[in-house]
Amino acid sequence: MDEEISLEERYPTTQCSLLDELIEKYFVGIEERIRSANTQEEAKLVVDNACQGFERECQSEFIPLFFKRYVNELFEKYWSEKE
């Protein structure tokens, strides 16, 4: 007889609320911080700090990869043609 695993056991909502907190902590307003950086190096530091902090605190192996891609695209949007 197969043992059933509830959705809550498999994907606890506490992880979702933690994820929401981490997203807010590291990524709310990040586009503006990247765009308004004084130099390309400063913008890159914003990207690197957010990605590293998020990756350090997030329990998922995959979610940080998506956010890293997103913020690097923002960086390219504002700084690929500058300096």
C-alpha positions in Angstrom: 0.0 0.0 0.0 1.4 3.4 -1.0 1.7 6.0 1.6 0.2 9.3 0.5 2.1 12.5 1.0 0.1 15.6 1.4 0.8 18.7 -0.6 1.6 20.5 2.6 4.2 17.9 3.5 5.8 18.0 0.1 5.7 21.8 -0.4 5.4 23.4 3.0 3.9 26.9 3.0 6.5 28.0 5.5 9.0 27.8 2.6 6.8 30.0 0.5 6.6 32.7 3.2 10.4 32.5 3.7 10.9 32.8 -0.1 8.6 35.9 -0.1 10.7 37.4 2.7 14.0 36.7 0.8 12.6 38.1 -2.4 11.6 41.2 -0.6 14.9 41.5 1.2 17.1 41.1 -1.9 15.1 42.0 -5.0 12.4 44.6 -4.2 13.6 47.8 -5.9 16.7 46.1 -7.5 15.9 47.4 -11.0 16.0 51.0 -9.7 19.2 50.3 -7.7 20.9 48.9 -10.9 19.6 51.7 -13.1 20.6 54.5 -10.8 24.1 53.2 -9.9 26.8 55.7 -10.6 29.1 53.3 -12.4 28.9 50.0 -14.1 31.1 48.5 -11.3 28.6 49.8 -8.7 25.7 48.3 -10.6 27.5 45.0 -10.9 28.1 45.0 -7.1 24.4 45.5 -6.5 23.7 42.5 -8.7 26.4 40.3 -7.1 25.4 41.2 -3.5 21.7 40.5 -4.1 22.4 37.2 -5.9 25.0 36.0 -3.3 22.8 36.9 -0.3 19.7 35.3 -1.8 21.6 32.1 -2.7 23.1 31.9 0.7 19.8 32.1 2.5 17.5 30.3 0.0 17.1 26.6 0.5 16.4 25.8 -3.1 19.1 24.9 -5.6 17.1 26.2 -8.5 15.2 29.4 -7.5 18.4 31.4 -7.1 19.4 30.6 -10.7 16.2 32.2 -12.0 16.7 35.4 -9.9 20.4 35.5 -11.0 19.3 35.4 -14.6 16.7 38.1 -14.0 19.0 40.6 -12.4 21.8 40.0 -14.9 19.3 40.8 -17.6 18.4 44.0 -15.8 22.1 44.8 -15.6 22.5 44.2 -19.3 19.5 46.3 -20.0 21.0 49.4 -18.3 24.7 48.9 -18.5 25.7 46.8 -21.6 26.1 49.9 -23.8 27.6 52.2 -21.1 31.2 52.8 -20.3 
